[in-house]
Amino acid sequence: MSTHTRVATLAAVGLAAALGLATSAEALTLTNRETSPQTIRVTESGNATELQLAPGEVLDIECASGCDIEVVGGTATEPFNAASDQKLEIKDGKVVESNG
């Protein structure tokens, strides 16, 4: 497991605790495909948390009841409405579904 993956996993556990969620194997996966660090905002049930992802970093996020994910300062006009088990990536300044 790379340092980025370990840090992301720890951040995901912190995010789950901050949002009042239990961790599970059914988390969504978000990969930063950009060449620079990206800050994301995850909002679930009105609770928002910001996290930074390094280039290539993978983060597992628990969104049991669905959540909105957006790149802070990104190009999207609306947050991405996400659910558990989705594979997402940050590409061209926004969160999109992964093609692979």
N, C-alpha and C positions, 0 to 999 in steps of 0.2 A: 504494500500500500504506500503510495507516494505521500510526501509531506503535505501537499495540497489536499489530497483526498482525506487524510487524517484530520487536518485542520477543518475542512469542510464538514466532515462528519461530526466533529465536536461542535462546530457552529450550528449545525442542524439540530443537535440535541439541545443546545442553548436556545435556539429559536423555538423548538417545540415546547420547552419549559416556559419561555416568555409568553407564548400564545396559549398556554394552558393545555397543551396536547400531550398525549402519550406517544412515544416513538413506536414505529412498527415497520415491518418489512414492506408495507404498501405505500411508501413515500414516493412522491414524484422526484424525478431527477432533472437537474438544471445544469447545463454545461456552458461555460463562457467560451465561445468560439472567437471572440475578439482578440486583438493583439495587445490590448491594454486592460488594466483592471477595470471592473464595472461594479457599481453600487446598485443593488436591487432593493426594492421595497416590497415586502410581503405583508399583505393585509388579510386577516381572517377574523370574522366576527367583530369588526371594528378595531381590532388591535393590529398596529403596524410595527414592523421591525425592519431595520435596514442592515444589510450585510454587504461586504465587499468580496468579489470573486476575482482571483488572479487569472491571467490568460490561461486557458486550458483547464481551469479548476472545475471540479464536479461537486455539486452540492445536492444532498438528499433532503427534501423538505416534506414534512408531514402536513397534509392539507385534508384532514378527514372530512371536513364539511365544506370543502372548496375554499379557494383563496384567490386573491388578485395579486399578480406579480408584475412589477414594472421596473424598467431600468431608469434610475434617477437621472434626469437630464437626457434621456434617450429620445428616439425618433417616433415612438408610438404615440398616438393620440389618446388611446385608452389602455388601461392595464389588461394583461392577459388573464382571463378567468380560467384557473387551473383546478384540477382534481387529482387525487391520488392515482398512482400507476401511470402517469403521463411522463413521456420523455421530452424535455424541452431544451432549448438552447438560446443563448444570447447571440444574435447575429444582426448586423447592420443597425445596432443601437436599439433593438427591441427583442422581446421574448417571443419565440415562435416554436411550433412543434418540430421535433427532430425528425429528419428523414432517415435516420439510421440507428 
